[in-house]
Amino acid sequence: MIWFFKKKDNLVAKPMDEARSKKGWFTRLKEQLSQSSKKITEGVTQIFTTKRLDETTLTELEELLISADLGPATAAKLVEGIRRERFGKEVTADEIRGALGTEIEKILEPAEKPLFGEYAKPYVILVAGVNGTGKTTTIGKLAAQFKTEGRKVMLVAGDTFRAAAVEQLKVWAGRVNCPVVAKGEGADAAALVFEALDRAVAEDIDVLMIDTAGRLQNKQNLMEELAKIVRVIQKKMPGAPHASLLVLDATVGQNAHSQVEQFKQMINITGMIITKLDGTAKGGVLVSLVERFGLPVHAIGIGEGVDDLRPFVAEDFAAGLTGLDHIART
């Protein structure tokens, strides 16, 4: 797994060629998206049995896509794309699935962006998300992968309101053999981040990842805490955080939209990581999130293992979601 490499003293994104070259990843992605793709593939087969594409079938297709958690706006856009190319023509279920895959890839392509942008050391990544999304585990998996690449990584246990989160991050730090900055439950998260920034510079750290609290039920306090953390980072290190990631649980479906809205009010979200795609029929929500918010999807999670978190590839996801082996090129 290569997320970035060094070239002329800069961290530059490297294409994820192995996402396709290793049969295992795409095959597993397709398998883990099967709950999401099944609804689409079976529904399309029921609607289209070699018939002319008319308003009735388009309406049925739009309703199917909405029920598959692609959301009304995204479903309408996908159907409109198919209408332009095929209205009034005889079509088969396979042709419609292929067309859907192509239209979905068009929506997703702009979201396929590397996590690392311009060179910075330490590269500061602020990670946000509601409790239960897999945020702390995601940080641990990223740390393990960065360490494998030879990067010096430091973790910050900034979710000081949950002792379990602090302990979980310490376990990951021990597992991947990287330092973690942590204090007791209820400690000042901003002060902890201030200390971590000093340590990261002193210890020549490449990547500093900061876990944060996710208590949306107490939104005002959370907003103030996150704003304070960002102010501390920016004062201490102008230009940082270099990435502010929102971790979202795919199993919540369209409720993920409200999470993005609320966190965008608190901090400048620069990208998303979508987890738990292996345990849901609501994987289509990723497409609607990209369509609505235009944010990059830096990685997706399809299981518990470290290697089950991978950089997002638009073609692979579009194909997996529609039950295809690849997206046809015209």
N, C-alpha and C positions, 0 to 999 in steps of 0.2 A: 504494500500500500504506500504510494507516494503522494503526499499532499502538496509538497513544495520542495524545491531543491535550490541550492546556492549556485549562482552564476554571476560572475563579475561583482562579487560582494553584495548581491541582491537576492532576496528570496523571491523566486519566480514560480508561478503555478505550473505544474507539469500535467499534461493531459493524462486522464485515467484510462490509457489504452488497455490495461489489464482487466478492466471491468468487463470487456468483451472477450479478450484473448483467453481468459480463464473461464472455461465452460461453467464451472461451479457457481460463480457469482450470479450471472444472469439467470441460470436455471433456478437457483434458489430464490432469487428475487421474484421470478414469475410464479414459482410455487407459493411463496409467502403472500403474494398479492391475489392468490386464487379466490379468496373469499370476496374480495372487491371485484375481480374480473368476472366471476361466475354470474353475478346479477346482470352485468352488462351483456355478456356473451349469450346467456340463455334468453334474456329479454329480447335482444336483437333477433335471435333465431325465431322466436315466437312471432315477432312483428313482421319480419321480412321472409317470406317464402316465395322468392322470385315473383315480385309484384312491382307495379309501377309506383314510383315515389310520388305521393300526392300529399295534400294537406293533412289528411287523416293519419297517414303513417308518420309524417313528420311530428304531428302532435303527440302521437304515442311514443315516439322516440324521445322527444323532449321530456315527457313525463317519466320515462324510464331513467334518463340521465339524472333528473332531479332526485328520484328515489335512490339512486346510486351515490348520493352525496356530492355530486358535482355542483349543486346549487343552481337556482333559477337563471342567474345572469350567464354563468358559464354554459349551462345547457342550451340556452337560447343562442349563444354565439356559435357553439359547435353545430347546432342544427342549421343555422343560417349558412355556415360554410358548406355543409352538405347540400343544402337547397341550391346554392349558386351553381354547383358543379353537376348535380344529378337530378334536379327536379324534372318530373315528367318522363324519366327514363326507367326502363326495367332494371331492377337491382336485386342482388342476392344478399343474404345475411353476411357472407364473407366480405363482399364489397363494402357494405356499410361499416363493418368492424374495421376494415382497412382504412376507410375514409375517416372514421372517428380517431383512429390512431394517428393519422397524419395531422388532423386538426388539433388534437391534444398536444402533439409534439410542437406545433407552431406556438401554442400558448406557453409551453414549458421551456422552450429553448432559451429565452432571455434570462431565466432563473438559474441556468447552469453556469455558475460562476465559482471560481476558487475562493477558498476561505482567506487565503493570504494575499494581500495587495502589495503596496509598496513596502520596501524593507524598513524594518524598525526593530530595535533590540533594547529591551525586551519587547516582543510583540504582545500587547495587552489585549486579552479577550475577556469581555464581560459577558457572563452567561445568565440569562433570566428565564423565568417560566414558573407557572403555578406548581404547587406541590403535587407530586404524583405523575409528572410528565416524563420522568426519567432523566431529569436535568443533571443530578449529581453523578449518576451512572454514565451519562453521555460525556461529562467532563473526564471521568476516569478512562473511558475508552479512547477519547482523543489523546489524553496524556500517554497512554500506552503506545498508540500509533506514532506519536511524535518522538517518543523515546526510541522506538525501533528505528526511526530515521536518523538517530544520532543527535537529536535536539535536546538541549538542557531545558527541562520543564519544571515549573513551580506552580503549586496549587494554593488557592486562598479559600479557606472555609468561611465565606462571608455570610452564609445562612446561619447566623448566630442565634436565631430564635428556635432552632430545632437541633437539639443535641444529637439526634439520630443522623442528621445531615452531616454534622461535623465528623462524627465517628465514621460514617460511610466514606467520606472523602479521605480520612486518614487511612482507612483500609486500602483504598485504591492507591494512595501515595506509597504505601508500603509494598503493595503488589508490583508497582511499576518502578519502584526505587527512585522516587523523586521527592524533594522537600515539600512540606505543606506548612503554611502559616495559619495557625488556629489558636483560638482562645476559648474560654469557657462560655457556656450558654448565657445569652443576654449581653455579651460584650458589644462594644461599639464597632459596628462593621466598617464604618468609614476609617476609623483609627487603625483597624486591622489592615485595611487596604493600603493606607499610608505606610505602615511598617513594611508590608510586603513589597511595595515599590522600591523602597530603600534596599531591601535585601536582594531583590532581583537584579538591581544594578550592581551591587557589591559582589554578587556571586556569578555574574556574567551569564544570566539566564536568557535563553532564546525566546521562550514562550511562557507568559504568565497568565494563567486562567483563574478567573474570579467567580466563584459560586455566589449566588445571591438568594435572598428569601423570596418566597412566592405566595404571600398571604393576601390574595385578592379580597378576602372577606373583610380585611382592614385596609382598604385601598389607600386612604389618606396617609397613614403611617408608612406604608410601603413606598408610596410615591416620594415622600420626603426622604426616606432612607436611601432610595436609589439615586435621587437627585444629589444628595450629599456625597455619595460614593463617587458619582461622576465628577462633581466639582473637585473633590480631592485628587482624583486621577488627573484631571486636566490642569490643575494648578501645579502638581508635582511633575507631570510629564505632558507638555503641550502636544496636541495631536492624538493623544490617547483618550479613551480606549480605541484601538485600531479596528476592533470588531465588537459589535454588541449583538449577541445572538439570542434568539428566542427559541426555546425548546418547546415543541408542541406534540401532544399525544394524539395520534390519528384516530384513536377509538372514540374520541368525543365528537367526531364529525363536525357539523356546522358550528358547534359551540366554540371551535377553535378561532372562528372569526372574531368573536367578542374578546377573546384573550389577546389577540393581536391588537385590536383597537385600544384596549385598556393599557397594555404595555407601551404602545406608541405614544400614549399621553405622558408616560413617565420618563422614558429614555428614547434616544434615537436608535431604533432597531435597524441594524444593517443587513441582517440575514436570518434565515430560519433553519432549524434542524427538526425534521419530522420523525418521531419515534413510534414504535409499536405497530408498524404497518403489517406485521405478521399475524396479529391477533384481531383483525377487524375486517368488516365488509365496507368500511367507510373510507378506504384509501383515496377515493375520488376527491375528497376534501382538499388534498394537496393541490389539485388543478384549480379549484375555485379560489384557494388562498393566493396562488400566484396571479390568477386573473384579476382578483380584486385589489391586492396590495402591491403587486409588482416587486416584491422582495425576492432576493436570491434564496434558493434552497441549497445550502452548502453540503448537507449530508442527510441521509435517511437511515433509519434503523429497522432491521427486520428480524431481530432476535437478541438473545442474551449475550452471545459471545462478543469478544473484542472486535473480531473481523466482521461482525454483523452490522457494524456502522460503517457506511461507505459514502464517498462523494456522490452527489446526485448527478445522474446522467439522464437527460430529457428523453432521448430515444428509448433507452431501456425501460424507463418508467411508463412511457406511453404505450410501448409494446406489451409490457406486463399487464397493464391495467385493462387492455382490450383483448388479452389472450392471444397476442400475435408473437411470432418468433422474431420479427423485425418490422420496421416501418418501410413501406415501399417508397422508392424514389421515383418522381415523375420527371 
